[in-house]
Amino acid sequence: MNTEAVKKVHKFEQSGLGKAPFRFVGMVVRSGPIRFTDKSGITTEIGSPGQSMGCCKYCYTGIKYCFEIVSAEGNRFDVGSECVRHTFSDGSVVRTEVERALAQVKTTERHAREAERIAEGQSWAEEHRAELEAITVEMWEGRTQTLAEEFDWWMSHAGNRGKLKEIRHIKTRLAPV
């Protein structure tokens, strides 16, 4: 067989995933636990929290971020964040779409983790409300306020980063020396 012809065959074609050209159509996050109910009504849960529940059809690696690819004849399959790069022969605009999709999902996950930490911090502050109201801090021009007032202001005016910083601040102020 001619070696030139073998080099021109796409890696996904060699793996039997379909015919070129291939295109990226979307991304989905598959992580555990996954719950499903069978026909008899029994609910089953598989996977632990955060466990990768997808599989790359090119290299068979377990993946959390599943990039859906479609072949020329319409075969759909998932690949991971490294194997999706084989889809493109050049540094095309489509590659930017893949990176944008991954960044968006990771940002959403980070915001969810931050919201959870903020909720825990707010509940901690409510438990220690009396202690926070007992501590007075000096602001500017001789004005003062309690740590509870400072905390409330930050929780209503700051973004996630500022809220998390204030939670750390009040926890260190109340920590025993």
C-alpha positions as CSV (number, residue, x, y, z in Angstrom):
1,M,0.0,0.0,0.0
2,N,1.2,3.5,-0.8
3,T,2.5,5.2,2.4
4,E,1.4,8.7,1.0
5,A,-2.3,7.5,1.0
6,V,-2.0,6.2,4.6
7,K,-0.7,9.5,5.9
8,K,-3.7,11.4,4.4
9,V,-6.3,9.2,6.3
10,H,-7.6,11.0,9.3
11,K,-6.8,9.5,12.7
12,F,-10.5,9.1,13.5
13,E,-11.1,7.3,10.2
14,Q,-8.3,4.9,11.0
15,S,-10.0,4.2,14.3
16,G,-13.3,3.4,12.6
17,L,-15.2,6.4,13.9
18,G,-16.4,7.6,10.5
19,K,-15.3,9.5,7.4
20,A,-13.7,12.9,7.3
21,P,-14.3,15.8,7.5
22,F,-15.2,15.8,11.2
23,R,-16.8,18.7,13.0
24,F,-17.2,19.8,16.6
25,V,-20.9,20.2,17.6
26,G,-20.9,20.7,21.3
27,M,-19.7,19.8,24.7
28,V,-21.3,18.1,27.7
29,V,-20.0,17.4,31.3
30,R,-20.5,13.8,32.4
31,S,-19.6,13.4,36.0
32,G,-20.9,11.3,38.8
33,P,-23.1,10.5,40.5
34,I,-25.5,9.6,37.8
35,R,-29.0,8.4,38.8
36,F,-31.4,6.5,36.6
37,T,-34.6,4.7,37.1
38,D,-35.3,1.4,35.2
39,K,-38.7,0.2,33.9
40,S,-39.6,-1.4,37.2
41,G,-39.1,1.9,39.1
42,I,-35.9,1.0,40.8
43,T,-33.5,3.9,41.1
44,T,-29.8,3.2,40.7
45,E,-26.9,5.6,41.3
46,I,-23.4,5.0,39.8
47,G,-20.2,7.0,40.3
48,S,-18.9,9.1,43.1
49,P,-19.2,12.9,43.2
50,G,-17.0,14.4,40.5
51,Q,-16.0,11.1,39.0
52,S,-15.5,11.1,35.2
53,M,-18.4,9.2,33.7
54,G,-17.6,9.7,30.0
55,C,-15.3,7.8,27.7
56,C,-13.2,9.0,24.7
57,K,-14.1,6.9,21.7
58,Y,-10.6,7.5,20.2
59,C,-8.3,6.6,23.1
60,Y,-10.8,5.1,25.6
61,T,-9.7,7.3,28.4
62,G,-12.3,8.2,31.1
63,I,-13.3,11.8,30.6
64,K,-15.5,14.4,32.4
65,Y,-15.6,17.0,29.5
66,C,-17.1,15.2,26.5
67,F,-16.6,17.0,23.2
68,E,-19.2,15.7,20.7
69,I,-17.9,15.2,17.1
70,V,-19.9,14.4,14.0
71,S,-18.4,12.6,11.0
72,A,-19.3,13.3,7.3
73,E,-21.9,10.5,7.3
74,G,-23.4,11.6,10.6
75,N,-21.8,9.3,13.2
76,R,-21.7,11.0,16.6
77,F,-19.1,10.2,19.2
78,D,-17.4,11.8,22.2
79,V,-13.7,12.6,22.6
80,G,-11.7,14.2,25.4
81,S,-10.1,17.6,25.6
82,E,-6.8,16.3,24.1
83,C,-8.2,14.1,21.3
84,V,-10.6,16.8,20.2
85,R,-7.5,18.6,18.8
86,H,-7.2,15.8,16.2
87,T,-10.5,17.1,14.7
88,F,-8.8,20.1,13.2
89,S,-6.0,20.1,10.7
90,D,-5.1,23.7,11.4
91,G,-5.5,26.2,14.2
92,S,-8.9,27.1,13.0
93,V,-11.7,29.2,14.5
94,V,-13.4,25.9,15.5
95,R,-10.6,25.2,17.9
96,T,-11.4,28.5,19.5
97,E,-15.0,27.4,19.9
98,V,-13.8,24.2,21.7
99,E,-11.6,26.2,24.1
100,R,-14.4,28.7,24.7
101,A,-16.9,25.9,25.5
102,L,-14.5,24.4,28.0
103,A,-13.7,27.7,29.6
104,Q,-17.4,28.5,30.0
105,V,-18.1,25.2,31.7
106,K,-15.1,25.5,34.0
107,T,-16.2,29.1,34.9
108,T,-19.7,27.9,35.7
109,E,-18.3,25.1,38.0
110,R,-16.0,27.6,39.7
111,H,-18.9,30.0,40.4
112,A,-20.9,27.1,41.8
113,R,-18.0,26.2,44.2
114,E,-17.7,29.8,45.2
115,A,-21.4,30.2,45.9
116,E,-21.3,27.1,48.1
117,R,-18.3,28.5,50.1
118,I,-20.1,31.9,50.4
119,A,-23.3,30.2,51.7
120,E,-21.2,28.3,54.3
121,G,-19.5,31.5,55.3
122,Q,-22.8,33.3,55.7
123,S,-24.2,30.6,57.8
124,W,-21.0,30.6,60.0
125,A,-21.4,34.4,60.4
126,E,-25.0,34.0,61.5
127,E,-23.9,31.5,64.2
128,H,-21.3,34.0,65.4
129,R,-23.5,37.1,65.0
130,A,-23.3,38.2,68.6
131,E,-19.5,38.0,68.6
132,L,-19.4,40.0,65.4
133,E,-21.7,42.7,66.8
134,A,-19.5,43.0,69.9
135,I,-16.3,43.9,67.9
136,T,-16.0,47.5,66.7
137,V,-13.7,48.5,63.9
138,E,-12.5,52.0,63.0
139,M,-13.3,53.1,59.5
140,W,-12.3,56.7,58.5
141,E,-12.7,60.1,60.0
142,G,-13.3,58.7,63.4
143,R,-16.3,56.6,62.2
144,T,-16.8,53.1,63.6
145,Q,-18.9,50.1,62.8
146,T,-19.3,46.6,64.1
147,L,-17.8,43.6,62.3
148,A,-21.4,42.5,61.7
149,E,-22.2,45.7,59.8
150,E,-19.0,45.4,57.8
151,F,-19.8,41.8,56.9
152,D,-23.4,42.7,55.9
153,W,-22.1,45.5,53.7
154,W,-19.6,43.2,51.9
155,M,-22.2,40.5,51.4
156,S,-24.6,43.0,49.7
157,H,-22.1,45.0,47.6
158,A,-19.2,42.7,46.7
159,G,-18.6,40.1,44.1
160,N,-17.7,36.5,44.9
161,R,-14.0,37.3,45.4
162,G,-14.7,40.2,47.8
163,K,-17.3,38.1,49.7
164,L,-14.8,35.2,50.2
165,K,-12.1,37.7,51.3
166,E,-14.4,39.2,53.9
167,I,-15.4,35.7,55.2
168,R,-11.7,34.9,55.6
169,H,-11.2,38.3,57.3
170,I,-13.9,37.9,59.9
171,K,-12.9,34.3,60.7
172,T,-9.3,35.4,61.4
173,R,-10.6,38.3,63.6
174,L,-12.6,35.9,65.7
175,A,-10.0,33.2,65.8
176,P,-8.5,32.6,69.3
177,V,-5.0,34.0,69.7
